[in-house]
Amino acid sequence: MGLPAQKFREMVFQMLYSYDFGYSEDADVIDMLMHELKITKKSANEANQRAKAILCRKDEIDERIRPASSEYQFERISRVEKNILRLGIYELCFDDAIPEKVAIAEAIRLCRKFGTPESANFVNAILDSIYKGSPCASKNCSETAIL
């Protein structure tokens, strides 16, 4: 039985968040999440691969966040929100298997679980702006995705 997509997404978010705090060793992050979330090593490795793919595009993704967050400086966005946005934008723009509306809805769900109601509104506004104002709305940029 495979891991539910929502749990997988939560694992990827937690890995992104851990790396953002300076964890640099894959083994440390994988071991920590295996212990905390009671998941298999295979699931943890798959989530880590997805997190690494997102981190490979971190600068590109962050450059999409900056103009969409015109009222709030990028540097002031919390780590929770930034990493949920990074995951959401990756799914929105670079993952053909995930419908755009699902990527946005799941980012909002993650905010409600790990952030605040206000962060959910903020993330929704940013992702909606990117979805409506970029070629990612049709996933035109997906041909260069790292899988």
FIGU-881691 format. One record per residue: x, y, z of N, C-alpha, C in turn. Coordinates in pm, whole numbers, plus 32768, in hexadecimal, padded with zeros to 4 digits. Atoms other than C-alpha are relative to their C-alpha. Last residue first. Layout:
+------+------+------+------+------+------+------+------+------+
:  n_X :  n_Y :  n_Z : ca_X : ca_Y : ca_Z :  c_X :  c_Y :  c_Z :
+------+------+------+------+------+------+------+------+------+
:    X :    Y :    Z :    X :    Y :    Z :    X :    Y :    Z :
...
+------+------+------+------+------+------+------+------+------+
This chain:
+------+------+------+------+------+------+------+------+------+
:  n_X :  n_Y :  n_Z : ca_X : ca_Y : ca_Z :  c_X :  c_Y :  c_Z :
+------+------+------+------+------+------+------+------+------+
: 8058 : 8062 : 7FC0 : 84B2 : 85A7 : 7B79 : 804C : 7FA1 : 8054 :
: 7FAA : 8068 : 7FCA : 8563 : 86E7 : 7B1D : 7FA6 : 7F9D : 8047 :
: 8010 : 802B : 7F74 : 847D : 87B8 : 7A49 : 8065 : 7F93 : 8023 :
: 7F7C : 7FFD : 7FC1 : 8502 : 8850 : 7904 : 7FFA : 7FD0 : 8091 :
: 7FA2 : 8054 : 804B : 83D5 : 87EF : 7831 : 808B : 7FFF : 803B :
: 7FE7 : 8084 : 7FC4 : 82F4 : 8873 : 7944 : 8065 : 7FAC : 7FB3 :
: 7F75 : 8008 : 7FD6 : 8310 : 89E1 : 78DF : 8025 : 7F74 : 8031 :
: 7FA5 : 7FF8 : 8071 : 81D6 : 89DF : 7811 : 8091 : 7FEF : 8028 :
: 7F8A : 8054 : 7FE6 : 8110 : 8966 : 793D : 805F : 7FFF : 7F89 :
: 800D : 8070 : 805F : 7FD4 : 8A08 : 78B0 : 8077 : 7FA1 : 800B :
: 808E : 8023 : 8004 : 7FA5 : 8AF2 : 79D6 : 7FE7 : 7F8E : 7F9D :
: 8016 : 807C : 7FB5 : 811E : 8ADF : 79F7 : 7F6E : 7FD8 : 8000 :
: 8013 : 8071 : 805B : 8135 : 8BE0 : 78E2 : 7FEB : 7F7C : 8048 :
: 7F84 : 8038 : 8036 : 8100 : 8CE5 : 79EE : 7FE2 : 7F91 : 7F9D :
: 7FAA : 7FA3 : 8048 : 7FFE : 8DDB : 7A69 : 807D : 7FC6 : 7FC2 :
: 8046 : 7FAE : 8063 : 7ED3 : 8D0E : 7AD5 : 805E : 8053 : 7FAA :
: 804F : 8055 : 805B : 7F91 : 8BF9 : 7B84 : 7FC0 : 8053 : 7F90 :
: 7FA1 : 8045 : 8057 : 8091 : 8CE7 : 7C1A : 7FB6 : 7FAC : 7F99 :
: 7FC1 : 7F9B : 8054 : 7F81 : 8DC9 : 7CA5 : 8061 : 7FBF : 7F9C :
: 8065 : 7FD9 : 8062 : 7EBC : 8C9E : 7D27 : 8039 : 8067 : 7F9F :
: 800B : 806B : 8063 : 7FF5 : 8C18 : 7DCD : 7F99 : 8022 : 7F94 :
: 7F83 : 8008 : 804C : 803A : 8D64 : 7E7B : 7FF4 : 7F97 : 7F92 :
: 7FF5 : 7F8A : 8056 : 7ED0 : 8D9C : 7EE7 : 807D : 7FFA : 7FA8 :
: 8065 : 8009 : 8069 : 7EA9 : 8C39 : 7F6A : 800D : 8074 : 7F9F :
: 7FCE : 8063 : 8061 : 7FF1 : 8C54 : 8027 : 7F9D : 7FEF : 7F8D :
: 7F8B : 7FC7 : 8043 : 7F7B : 8D93 : 80D3 : 8032 : 7FA2 : 7F92 :
: 8032 : 7F98 : 805B : 7E23 : 8D07 : 8128 : 8072 : 803C : 7FAE :
: 804A : 8046 : 806A : 7EBF : 8BCB : 81B9 : 7FCA : 8064 : 7F9B :
: 7F9C : 8030 : 8060 : 7FBB : 8CA1 : 8277 : 7FBC : 7FB4 : 7F8F :
: 7FD0 : 7F90 : 8051 : 7E9B : 8D5D : 8318 : 8067 : 7FD2 : 7F99 :
: 8067 : 7FDF : 8064 : 7DF7 : 8C1A : 8389 : 802C : 8074 : 7FA6 :
: 8072 : 7FBB : 7FC5 : 7F42 : 8BBE : 842D : 7F96 : 8017 : 7F96 :
: 7FF4 : 7F6F : 7FF2 : 8061 : 8AD4 : 83E1 : 7F88 : 803A : 8048 :
: 7F7D : 7FDB : 7FC9 : 80A1 : 895E : 83ED : 8010 : 8096 : 8019 :
: 7FCA : 8062 : 7FA3 : 7F46 : 88C8 : 83BC : 807F : 8031 : 8046 :
: 805F : 8010 : 7F91 : 7E8F : 89EE : 8323 : 8034 : 7F9F : 8069 :
: 7FFD : 7F86 : 7FAE : 7FBD : 8A41 : 8251 : 7FA4 : 7FF3 : 8078 :
: 7F84 : 8003 : 7FB3 : 7FD7 : 88D8 : 81D7 : 800B : 807B : 805B :
: 8011 : 8064 : 7F96 : 7E69 : 88E2 : 816F : 807C : 7FF8 : 8058 :
: 8057 : 7FC2 : 7F9C : 7EA5 : 8A24 : 80AD : 7FEA : 7FA1 : 8075 :
: 7FAD : 7F9C : 7FBC : 7FC8 : 8982 : 7FF8 : 7FB0 : 8046 : 806D :
: 7FA9 : 8047 : 7FA3 : 7EE9 : 8856 : 7FAD : 805E : 8060 : 8049 :
: 8050 : 802F : 7F8E : 7DDB : 8932 : 7F15 : 8057 : 7FB9 : 8068 :
: 8026 : 7F8C : 7FB0 : 7ED9 : 89E5 : 7E37 : 7FB3 : 7FD4 : 807D :
: 7F86 : 7FC8 : 7FC7 : 7F79 : 88A5 : 7DB7 : 7FDF : 8076 : 805C :
: 7FD9 : 8059 : 7F92 : 7E21 : 8808 : 7D88 : 807D : 8036 : 8044 :
: 805C : 7FE3 : 7F90 : 7DAD : 8933 : 7CBA : 8020 : 7FA7 : 8078 :
: 7FE0 : 7F80 : 7FC4 : 7EE1 : 8910 : 7BDA : 7FAA : 801E : 807A :
: 8050 : 7F91 : 8036 : 7EAB : 879F : 7B95 : 801A : 8081 : 804F :
: 8056 : 7FC2 : 7F9B : 7FCD : 86C5 : 7C0A : 7FB2 : 8073 : 7FC0 :
: 805A : 8064 : 7FC6 : 806D : 85CF : 7B16 : 7F9D : 803E : 8063 :
: 8075 : 8017 : 8056 : 8103 : 86E4 : 7A3F : 7F9B : 7F9F : 803D :
: 802D : 808A : 7FEF : 81EF : 874C : 7B57 : 7F7E : 7FEB : 7FB2 :
: 7FA0 : 8062 : 8032 : 82BD : 8881 : 7B06 : 7FD4 : 7F6F : 800B :
: 7FB7 : 7FDF : 807B : 81E2 : 89B5 : 7B26 : 8051 : 7F8D : 7FC2 :
: 804E : 7FAF : 805E : 80D2 : 8975 : 7C25 : 8045 : 800B : 7F79 :
: 806E : 8053 : 8031 : 8182 : 885A : 7CDC : 7FAF : 804A : 7F95 :
: 7FC6 : 8071 : 8048 : 82C2 : 8924 : 7CF6 : 7F92 : 7FA9 : 7FC4 :
: 7FD6 : 7FCD : 8083 : 81FA : 8A58 : 7D50 : 8041 : 7F92 : 7FAE :
: 8075 : 7FE3 : 8052 : 8149 : 899F : 7E69 : 8024 : 8030 : 7F74 :
: 803E : 807F : 8025 : 8289 : 890B : 7EF6 : 7F8A : 8018 : 7FA3 :
: 7FA0 : 8045 : 8058 : 833B : 8A5A : 7EF0 : 7FC6 : 7F7C : 7FD0 :
: 8005 : 7FBF : 8085 : 8206 : 8B08 : 7F7E : 805E : 7FBA : 7F9E :
: 8080 : 802B : 803B : 81F5 : 8A0C : 809B : 7FF1 : 803D : 7F76 :
: 7FEE : 808B : 802C : 8365 : 8A4B : 80D6 : 7F80 : 7FC3 : 7FCC :
: 7FA3 : 800A : 8072 : 833D : 8BC2 : 80DB : 800A : 7F72 : 7FCD :
: 8042 : 7FD1 : 807A : 8206 : 8BB4 : 81B9 : 805B : 7FF3 : 7F87 :
: 806F : 805C : 801C : 82AD : 8ADF : 82C4 : 7FC0 : 8027 : 7F7C :
: 7FC8 : 8079 : 803D : 83ED : 8BA8 : 82AF : 7F93 : 7F9B : 7FDE :
: 7FD2 : 8067 : 7FA2 : 832E : 8CE7 : 82F4 : 8035 : 7F86 : 7FB4 :
: 805A : 8073 : 8007 : 831D : 8DF5 : 81E7 : 8038 : 7F93 : 805C :
: 8057 : 8001 : 7F8A : 83E1 : 8F26 : 825A : 7F9D : 7F8D : 7FFF :
: 7FAF : 8020 : 7F8A : 8502 : 8EF5 : 8165 : 7FAB : 7FF6 : 807E :
: 7FDE : 808E : 8001 : 840D : 8EEC : 8042 : 8048 : 7FD8 : 8080 :
: 7F78 : 801F : 802A : 8388 : 9046 : 8095 : 801F : 7F6B : 8010 :
: 7FB9 : 803B : 7F8F : 820E : 9056 : 80B2 : 808A : 7FD6 : 7FD2 :
: 8023 : 7FB6 : 7F86 : 812C : 912C : 7FD6 : 804F : 7FCF : 807A :
: 7FDB : 7F73 : 800B : 81C6 : 90BD : 7E8C : 7FE6 : 804F : 8080 :
: 800E : 7FD2 : 7F76 : 81B9 : 8F4C : 7EE1 : 8025 : 8094 : 8009 :
: 8088 : 8022 : 7FD7 : 817A : 8ED9 : 7D7D : 7FE2 : 802E : 808E :
: 8060 : 7FA1 : 803A : 82B2 : 8F94 : 7D0F : 7F6F : 7FE3 : 8028 :
: 7FE5 : 7F72 : 7FE5 : 838D : 8EDB : 7E0D : 7F9B : 8060 : 7FBE :
: 8045 : 7FD2 : 7F87 : 82ED : 8D80 : 7DFC : 800E : 8098 : 800F :
: 808F : 7FF9 : 8021 : 8352 : 8D35 : 7C94 : 7FB1 : 8037 : 8077 :
: 8012 : 7F8D : 8059 : 84BC : 8D8B : 7CE2 : 7F70 : 800D : 7FCD :
: 8001 : 7F87 : 7FAD : 84AA : 8C9C : 7E09 : 7FEE : 807D : 7FAA :
: 8082 : 7FFA : 7FBB : 844C : 8B84 : 7D19 : 7FF6 : 807F : 8054 :
: 8066 : 7FE5 : 8066 : 8576 : 8BC7 : 7C36 : 7F75 : 800E : 8040 :
: 7FEC : 7F75 : 802B : 8662 : 8BDB : 7D60 : 7F95 : 8029 : 7F9A :
: 8021 : 7FA0 : 7F97 : 85D3 : 8A9C : 7DF7 : 800D : 8091 : 7FD2 :
: 8046 : 7F91 : 8041 : 85D9 : 89CF : 7CB7 : 7FDF : 8071 : 8062 :
: 7FB5 : 7FE3 : 807B : 86D9 : 88D0 : 7D2E : 7FC5 : 8077 : 7FB6 :
: 7F8D : 7FAD : 7FDA : 8632 : 88EA : 7E84 : 8058 : 8022 : 7F87 :
: 8032 : 7F79 : 7FE5 : 84EE : 886A : 7DEC : 8074 : 805D : 8022 :
: 8029 : 7FC9 : 8081 : 859E : 873D : 7D56 : 7FCD : 808F : 8011 :
: 7F85 : 7FD9 : 8047 : 864A : 8702 : 7EA5 : 7FE0 : 803B : 7F77 :
: 7FCD : 7F86 : 7FBF : 84F9 : 8703 : 7F58 : 807E : 8032 : 7FB9 :
: 8058 : 7F92 : 8029 : 8470 : 8609 : 7E5B : 8030 : 8083 : 803D :
: 7FE6 : 7FE6 : 808E : 859B : 8524 : 7E8E : 7FAC : 8074 : 7FCD :
: 7F82 : 7FB5 : 8006 : 8574 : 8548 : 8007 : 8025 : 801F : 7F6F :
: 801E : 7F76 : 7FD9 : 8408 : 84E0 : 7FEF : 807D : 8056 : 7FF9 :
: 804F : 7FC5 : 806D : 846F : 83A9 : 7F2F : 7FDD : 8091 : 801E :
: 7FA5 : 7FE5 : 8070 : 8582 : 835F : 802D : 7FB6 : 803F : 7F8A :
: 7FAD : 7F8D : 7FDB : 848D : 8383 : 814F : 8060 : 8024 : 7F8F :
: 8054 : 7F88 : 8008 : 8396 : 829B : 80A7 : 804F : 807E : 801F :
: 8021 : 7FEA : 808D : 84A4 : 8194 : 806C : 7FAC : 807E : 7FF0 :
: 7F8B : 7FBF : 803D : 8527 : 81BA : 81D0 : 7FE5 : 801E : 7F6D :
: 7F95 : 8059 : 802E : 83CE : 8167 : 8250 : 8073 : 8052 : 7FC4 :
: 8008 : 8023 : 808D : 82FB : 825B : 8316 : 8074 : 7FA5 : 7FDA :
: 8016 : 8091 : 8008 : 82BC : 8286 : 848A : 7FE9 : 7FD4 : 7F6F :
: 807A : 801B : 804B : 8298 : 8400 : 8470 : 7FE0 : 7F6C : 7FF0 :
: 8071 : 7FAB : 7FD9 : 8391 : 8467 : 857C : 7F7D : 7FD8 : 7FBE :
: 801F : 8011 : 7F72 : 8489 : 8347 : 8558 : 7F82 : 804D : 8026 :
: 8029 : 808B : 7FEF : 8487 : 8338 : 83DC : 7FD5 : 7FE9 : 8091 :
: 808A : 800D : 802C : 848D : 84B3 : 83D7 : 7FCD : 7F70 : 800B :
: 8057 : 7FB4 : 7FA9 : 85C7 : 84C8 : 84AD : 7F6D : 7FEC : 7FD8 :
: 800E : 8048 : 7F81 : 8675 : 83B0 : 83F0 : 7FA0 : 8047 : 805F :
: 804D : 807B : 8018 : 862F : 8454 : 829F : 7FEA : 7FB4 : 8082 :
: 808B : 7FD8 : 8018 : 86A3 : 85AA : 8317 : 7FA9 : 7F84 : 7FED :
: 8038 : 7FC9 : 7F84 : 87E3 : 851F : 83AE : 7F6D : 8022 : 7FF0 :
: 8018 : 806F : 7FA3 : 882B : 8442 : 827F : 7FC3 : 8032 : 8083 :
: 807A : 8048 : 8024 : 87FF : 8566 : 8191 : 7FDE : 7F95 : 8066 :
: 7FEA : 808E : 801D : 890A : 862C : 8247 : 7F7B : 7FBB : 7FE4 :
: 7FBF : 8010 : 8081 : 88EA : 87A3 : 822C : 8015 : 7F6E : 7FD9 :
: 7FDB : 808E : 8006 : 87F4 : 87FF : 8339 : 803C : 7FE8 : 7F78 :
: 7F72 : 801D : 8002 : 880A : 8978 : 832B : 8026 : 7F6E : 800B :
: 7FC6 : 7FE3 : 7F7E : 86B5 : 89F8 : 838E : 8092 : 7FD5 : 800A :
: 7FFF : 7F6F : 7FF3 : 8649 : 8A06 : 8221 : 803D : 802A : 8086 :
: 7F8D : 7FD0 : 804D : 86AB : 8897 : 8200 : 800D : 8098 : 800C :
: 7F86 : 802A : 7FBB : 85BA : 8842 : 8319 : 807C : 8032 : 7FB8 :
: 7FF6 : 7FAD : 7F88 : 84A0 : 890F : 827A : 8081 : 7FDE : 804C :
: 7FDA : 7F7A : 802F : 84D7 : 8866 : 812A : 8018 : 805C : 8077 :
: 7F75 : 8009 : 802C : 84D0 : 8714 : 81DA : 8031 : 8088 : 7FCF :
: 7FAD : 8006 : 7F88 : 8393 : 876E : 8294 : 8093 : 7FF2 : 7FDE :
: 7FFD : 7F7D : 7FBF : 82EE : 87DD : 814F : 805D : 7FFE : 807A :
: 7FAC : 7FAA : 8055 : 8351 : 8699 : 80A2 : 800B : 808A : 803F :
: 7F75 : 8029 : 7FED : 82C4 : 85CF : 81C4 : 805E : 8059 : 7FAF :
: 7FD8 : 7FCF : 7F7C : 817F : 8694 : 81BB : 8091 : 7FDC : 801D :
: 7FEE : 7F6F : 800E : 8162 : 8654 : 8045 : 802E : 803D : 8085 :
: 7F85 : 7FEE : 804C : 8190 : 84DE : 807D : 8023 : 8094 : 7FF5 :
: 7F93 : 801C : 7FA2 : 8084 : 84E7 : 818B : 8087 : 8012 : 7FBA :
: 7FFB : 7F95 : 7F9C : 7F93 : 8593 : 809C : 8072 : 7FEB : 8063 :
: 7FC0 : 7F89 : 8039 : 7FE6 : 84A6 : 7F7E : 800B : 8071 : 8065 :
: 805F : 7F9C : 8033 : 7F90 : 8375 : 8050 : 8048 : 807E : 7FD2 :
: 8013 : 7F92 : 7FA2 : 80B5 : 8280 : 806E : 7F9C : 8063 : 7FC6 :
: 7FAE : 7F88 : 800C : 8092 : 814D : 7F97 : 7FDC : 8069 : 8068 :
: 8055 : 7F8A : 8000 : 8000 : 8000 : 8000 : 8059 : 807C : 8000 :
+------+------+------+------+------+------+------+------+------+
